[in-house]
Amino acid sequence: MTTMAVEPEARKKRAPKGKFAIPGGWVARGFSFEVEWPEDKAVASSIRTQYGG
């Protein structure tokens, strides 16, 4: 079995640790919504695959 070394620039960058601060003058909003689930099983399966539902 061979292993490949990951180059430092190829690694995913992580967010800095600590509490996130919203800049002055900005507004944070959260949204939720509901949709009607399709009756067609193929379409519903596609939605589950794409959005993890």
Backbone as CSV, one residue per row, in Angstrom:
resi,resn,N_x,N_y,N_z,CA_x,CA_y,CA_z,C_x,C_y,C_z
1,MET,0.844,-1.187,0.000,0.000,0.000,0.000,0.882,1.240,0.000
2,THR,0.549,2.202,-0.807,1.328,3.432,-0.866,0.507,4.575,-0.301
3,THR,1.195,5.504,0.313,0.521,6.690,0.822,1.114,7.902,0.133
4,MET,0.277,8.889,-0.056,0.734,10.103,-0.720,0.782,11.223,0.302
5,ALA,1.846,11.987,0.289,1.959,13.141,1.174,1.139,14.290,0.607
6,VAL,0.468,14.994,1.467,-0.335,16.141,1.044,0.519,17.388,1.176
7,GLU,0.642,18.103,0.078,1.422,19.333,0.097,0.709,20.362,0.974
8,PRO,1.430,21.192,1.703,0.790,22.170,2.602,-0.229,23.056,1.910
9,GLU,0.034,23.504,0.676,-0.910,24.380,0.000,-2.156,23.643,-0.487
10,ALA,-2.129,22.309,-0.528,-3.270,21.529,-0.978,-4.235,21.228,0.165
11,ARG,-3.813,21.461,1.388,-4.690,21.201,2.536,-5.779,22.251,2.608
12,LYS,-6.927,21.830,3.163,-8.017,22.779,3.335,-7.675,23.745,4.461
13,LYS,-7.972,25.002,4.244,-7.735,25.997,5.282,-8.914,25.988,6.240
14,ARG,-8.624,26.110,7.507,-9.671,26.131,8.516,-9.922,27.561,8.980
15,ALA,-11.133,27.782,9.451,-11.482,29.087,9.978,-10.688,29.336,11.256
16,PRO,-10.368,30.580,11.543,-9.639,30.861,12.779,-10.473,30.482,13.994
17,LYS,-9.791,30.033,15.030,-10.503,29.650,16.249,-10.962,30.895,16.985
18,GLY,-12.025,30.747,17.727,-12.551,31.867,18.486,-13.956,32.211,18.023
19,LYS,-14.555,33.142,18.696,-15.925,33.533,18.401,-15.974,34.406,17.152
20,PHE,-16.953,34.148,16.313,-17.149,34.947,15.107,-17.786,36.275,15.495
21,ALA,-17.240,37.352,14.991,-17.792,38.678,15.266,-18.362,39.256,13.978
22,ILE,-19.560,39.779,14.076,-20.198,40.406,12.924,-19.686,41.847,12.842
23,PRO,-19.167,42.233,11.696,-18.630,43.595,11.556,-19.694,44.660,11.804
24,GLY,-19.272,45.807,12.278,-20.179,46.917,12.533,-20.947,47.313,11.287
25,GLY,-22.226,47.571,11.424,-23.056,47.969,10.296,-23.640,46.797,9.520
26,TRP,-23.230,45.571,9.845,-23.753,44.383,9.181,-24.903,43.820,9.997
27,VAL,-25.773,43.059,9.344,-26.901,42.423,10.009,-26.862,40.928,9.702
28,ALA,-26.995,40.110,10.730,-27.057,38.657,10.533,-28.521,38.232,10.607
29,ARG,-28.949,37.476,9.635,-30.334,37.015,9.594,-30.357,35.522,9.324
30,GLY,-31.298,34.842,9.910,-31.490,33.427,9.644,-32.847,33.222,8.988
31,PHE,-32.916,32.296,8.079,-34.158,32.048,7.357,-34.487,30.567,7.407
32,SER,-35.741,30.270,7.424,-36.199,28.891,7.267,-37.398,28.921,6.324
33,PHE,-37.642,27.815,5.673,-38.755,27.766,4.744,-39.241,26.335,4.629
34,GLU,-40.432,26.185,4.125,-41.018,24.876,3.893,-41.419,24.784,2.426
35,VAL,-41.275,23.591,1.879,-41.688,23.353,0.505,-42.562,22.116,0.479
36,GLU,-43.377,22.021,-0.539,-44.220,20.837,-0.699,-43.372,19.716,-1.296
37,TRP,-43.379,18.563,-0.637,-42.580,17.428,-1.093,-43.221,16.822,-2.341
38,PRO,-42.436,16.553,-3.395,-43.013,16.010,-4.631,-43.518,14.581,-4.444
39,GLU,-44.610,14.245,-5.119,-45.171,12.902,-5.032,-44.390,11.906,-5.882
40,ASP,-43.725,12.383,-6.922,-42.933,11.515,-7.797,-41.708,11.018,-7.026
41,LYS,-41.597,9.703,-6.859,-40.510,9.123,-6.062,-39.139,9.380,-6.665
42,ALA,-39.029,9.442,-7.985,-37.742,9.706,-8.626,-37.269,11.127,-8.325
43,VAL,-38.189,12.072,-8.351,-37.842,13.459,-8.058,-37.470,13.607,-6.577
44,ALA,-38.237,12.977,-5.702,-37.948,13.032,-4.274,-36.585,12.419,-3.973
45,SER,-36.246,11.325,-4.633,-34.952,10.684,-4.450,-33.822,11.598,-4.905
46,SER,-34.036,12.293,-6.004,-33.038,13.229,-6.511,-32.803,14.362,-5.519
47,ILE,-33.875,14.865,-4.933,-33.753,15.937,-3.939,-32.985,15.451,-2.720
48,ARG,-33.313,14.246,-2.248,-32.591,13.690,-1.107,-31.109,13.544,-1.404
49,THR,-30.789,13.099,-2.616,-29.394,12.916,-3.001,-28.657,14.258,-3.030
50,GLN,-29.292,15.281,-3.575,-28.632,16.574,-3.719,-28.525,17.350,-2.411
51,TYR,-29.531,17.229,-1.543,-29.590,18.084,-0.365,-29.546,17.341,0.961
52,GLY,-29.353,16.029,0.919,-29.200,15.273,2.148,-30.448,15.201,3.001
53,GLY,-31.609,15.252,2.386,-32.870,15.245,3.148,-33.349,13.885,3.515
